């Protein structure tokens, strides 16, 4: 699709250039009135090709966003089982999600949702 958009831009540029020359020639001393019509039609087709080129370029570059959260823990860290504050059920890593930049837990047992707060380590 990228090649199609480039070809469309090149053809549009050539067509617009010659269309402008036809329009300018229509207003010259030896110009004919039919040149104005040919220039305007060519200009419209050239702008249509520019639009088509934009459409091909948009299809060729779909926007894909992937958010990856990586946690680096310093030193030797012992991992404890995280338990629900309401019912005490053990929580799985799938129960923790990131919402608006904050870690939020949804318990699969009781359905309680709360934000994880980190206690000071000293």
C-alpha positions in Angstrom: 0.0 0.0 0.0 2.9 2.3 0.6 3.9 2.1 -3.1 0.4 2.9 -4.2 0.3 6.1 -2.1 3.7 7.2 -3.5 2.6 6.6 -7.1 -0.6 8.5 -6.4 1.3 11.5 -5.1 3.6 11.5 -8.1 0.7 11.3 -10.6 -1.1 14.0 -8.6 1.9 16.3 -8.7 2.4 16.0 -12.5 -1.3 16.5 -13.1 -1.6 19.5 -10.9 1.5 21.1 -12.5 0.1 20.7 -16.0 -3.4 21.8 -14.9 -2.0 25.0 -13.4 -0.1 25.6 -16.7 -3.4 25.1 -18.7 -5.2 27.6 -16.4 -2.5 30.2 -16.7 -2.4 29.7 -20.5 -6.1 30.3 -20.7 -5.6 33.9 -19.5 -2.7 34.6 -21.9 -3.0 36.6 -25.2 -3.3 33.5 -27.4 -5.2 31.4 -24.8 -8.4 29.5 -25.5 -11.4 29.3 -23.2 -11.3 25.5 -23.4 -7.9 25.4 -21.7 -9.6 26.8 -18.5 -12.0 23.9 -18.4 -9.3 21.3 -19.1 -7.1 22.9 -16.3 -9.9 22.9 -13.8 -10.9 19.3 -14.5 -7.2 18.2 -14.3 -6.8 20.1 -11.0 -9.9 18.4 -9.5 -8.5 15.0 -10.6 -5.1 15.8 -9.1 -6.6 16.8 -5.8 -8.6 13.5 -5.9 -5.4 11.6 -6.4 -3.8 13.4 -3.4 -6.8 12.4 -1.3 -6.5 8.8 -2.5 -2.8 8.8 -1.6 -3.7 9.9 1.9 -6.2 7.1 2.2 -3.6 4.5 1.0 -1.1 5.9 3.5 -3.6 5.6 6.3 -4.3 2.0 5.5 -0.6 1.1 5.2 0.2 2.5 8.7 -2.3 1.3 11.3 -1.7 2.6 14.7 -1.1 -0.1 17.3 -0.4 0.8 20.9 1.0 -1.7 23.3 1.6 -0.7 26.9 4.0 -2.8 28.8 4.6 -2.4 32.6 7.9 -3.7 33.9 8.7 -3.7 37.6 12.4 -3.8 38.6 12.9 -4.7 42.2 16.1 -3.8 44.0 18.3 -6.5 45.6 17.0 -9.7 47.0 13.3 -9.5 47.5 11.1 -12.1 49.1 7.7 -12.2 47.6 4.8 -12.7 50.0 1.3 -13.9 49.0 -0.9 -10.9 48.6 -4.3 -11.3 50.3 -7.6 -9.5 49.9 -8.1 -6.8 52.6 -11.8 -7.8 52.8 -12.0 -11.6 52.7 -8.4 -12.7 53.1 -8.4 -14.8 49.9 -5.0 -15.1 48.0 -4.8 -12.8 45.0 -3.4 -13.8 41.6 -1.3 -11.6 39.4 -4.3 -11.4 37.0 -6.3 -9.7 39.8 -4.0 -6.6 39.7 -4.5 -4.0 37.0 -3.2 -0.5 36.3 -5.9 2.1 36.2 -5.0 5.8 35.7 -1.4 5.1 36.8 -2.4 3.4 40.1 -2.4 -0.3 40.9 -5.9 -1.5 41.5 -6.9 -5.0 42.9 -10.2 -6.7 42.1 -10.7 -9.8 44.3 -12.0 -12.8 42.4 -13.6 -14.2 45.5 -15.6 -11.3 47.0 -15.5 -8.8 44.1 -14.0 -6.0 46.2 -12.0 -3.4 44.3 -9.4 -1.2 46.0 -6.1 0.5 45.3 -2.8 -1.0 46.5 -1.0 1.3 49.0 2.6 0.7 49.7 3.7 0.9 53.3 7.0 2.4 54.2 9.7 -0.3 54.6 11.5 1.3 57.7 
